Amino acid sequence: MKALTANRLIDGEVVFWRNGQWVEQFGDAQLFNDDDPAGEAAEAHGKNQPTVVVEPYLIDLTQSQGLWAPVSYRERIRALGPTNLNHGKQADGGAAIEALQHAHGAARSTGRVDLIKRK
Amino acid sequence: MYRYDQIDKDILADRSAEFRGQVARRLAGELSEDQFKPLRLRNGLYLQLHAYMLRVAIPYGSLNPTQLRKLAWIGRTYDKGYGHFTTRTNLQFHWIKLADAPEILDALASVDMHAIQTSGNCIRNVTADPYAGATAEEIDDPRVWAEAIRQWSTIHPEFNWLPRKFKIAVSAAAKDRTAAKTHDIGLNLKRARDGVLGFEVMVGGGLGRLPHIAPTVRPFLPAQRLFSYLEAILRVYNRHGRRDNIHKARIKILVAALGAEEFARQVEAEWEKIGTSADLPDTELARIRGAFAPTAFETLPAVSEAFEAAKARSPAFARFARNNLKPHKVAGYAIVEISLKAIGQTPGDATAEQMEVVADLAERFGQDDIRVTHEQNLVLPHVKLDDAPAVWAALAEAGLATANMNLVSDIIACPGLDYCALANARSISVAQNIAAKFADAERAERVGELKIKISGCINACGHHHVGHIGILGVDKKGEEFYQLTLGGSAAEDAGVGQALGPALPYERVAEAVDTLVDVYLRERQGAERFLDTFRRTGVAPFKEAVYADVH
């Protein structure tokens, strides 16, 4: 399963794709089957919105507590907020947030290499 | 303190207006992200995991109360009530909105501050001894030279597009508090036997993927020739530094490839061509020096009765005095170190309220002077011993009186994977876990000086290579793992640490540090620091203890 994410241009907020809109909570994100071309179509659509978001990309998901969560730890931190202070989206609480907090998996996104250039 | 003149103010006003226009064009779609990114980075604005991050320059780590209050105001108004002091003595705001950035730059400019050259392949903020003007150890006031370098390097047309970023440190005493040997150029103030002021010039230090300790390329450079010599170094680097590979573009790679001797020869040849025309006129140097004229110190007895009585009365204050107060050049005064490493807190973070408390204390008791250290702490350089109990009480009330300077919980940590787009693993929570192990202040004091430095990726913003214990976060098969190194140092005895063994999982790092400390306490002789013991015993006993249960 996959979801589409980006940072919103005007404020840098982490956002997720849902049926043509960008939403702030991962729990509200539209999910795509791995082989569903709609995921890549959404990504292409997002890349055509350069005044709305920066660098949209698809992330891999895994199951956690019966819900979906990003495989990558980095993406879970993006979806939740930093772990040192409750300054991010985790402050909202709820089942989707808890599922993210209890998920396990990779530290970094798959496919995101050469990070030194990404500032 | 140096005050901006009209030229400085005009530059900031122009730059701020220019960036406002660039942001507007980006939001309107007239600039693509690829076009805009280098422009925002030139103004210290990064896009990180959760938001934009603005890195504000604090030239040579020197601030006045008005500036610190403005930073507090920005933190409260545009961030989440925090600021994060960095190992470049800058301050980062981690929750900035692009649309707010022009307003913030205007606010900074109103107190003679900016974010210019806090990113990009240019000369970055200069580091200077945070005890400048306060310690009897100093040869000369390093702020004079750091300020001159700031003016020379700001928007310098020739050196604004170097092969890679460039960092300069000015150390002023035999005791190096600037990590000079890990800089692209480390300048160590010295006096020749005939009294002439000069610098030992070290070039080609750096951390990151390939750590290097800077070799000395000129043991003594007369101070009045500094700028022609800097120009010669930068010219050789600009000409021959590699632009084809970002990982090999720093000057350390060039110096290592040529060898220090050949590099020095090329610099000397270039220097010969430049002559004295690029040197700072004496009148200009005198003007800058005037801004750092010693403030009026009172004539006080060396021993303060109020200070001694407070120590006798309060063990907590006595502990603070032992660890956080340093000798001042003037009798009856002390340098007060303020730890931003309270147990359980984020290293280098200060809340807006804490910044305001420090600003108030600097105003009431500290001659309007505040310093930021590369170890992510603050300093009030001029406090009367008589006032130290009151300063401590106010700091304690604000959660700023942790008496752990240079101790095991005084940890450098980069923001790591909690904030940074480059990180592989978290740094902050590793630091918090280690500090929690040493929350017992008595035990921490028994351990003594121990510098732990943590980076969340190989870019080494947390200086892990030069930690007595260095910790590097890596991504190993998709999980957070940490490589430990021992025996590094960023001080005058600088050296790169030696790997302890295979990387450890997140859960085991604090426990491993605890074990390393136990080995040190078992092995140490006399007054040896952790570093001294390690250098005597080598890695074997430490490695054996940490990996004992793995075998």
Interface residues (C-beta under 8 A of the other chain):
Chain A: N7 L9 I10 D11 G12 E13 V14 P50 T51 V54 E55 V71 S72 Y73 R74 I77 R78 G81 P82 T83 N84 L85 H87 G88 G105 A106 A107 R108 L115 I116 K117 R118 K119
Chain B: R26 L27 A28 G29 S32 E33 K37 L41 Y46 L47 Q48 L49 H50 A51 Y52 K80 Y82 W95 I96 K97 L98 A99 S119 I246 H247 T346 L417 D418 Y419 A421 L422 A423 N424 A425 R426 I428 S429 Q432 C457 N459 D475 G478 E479 E480
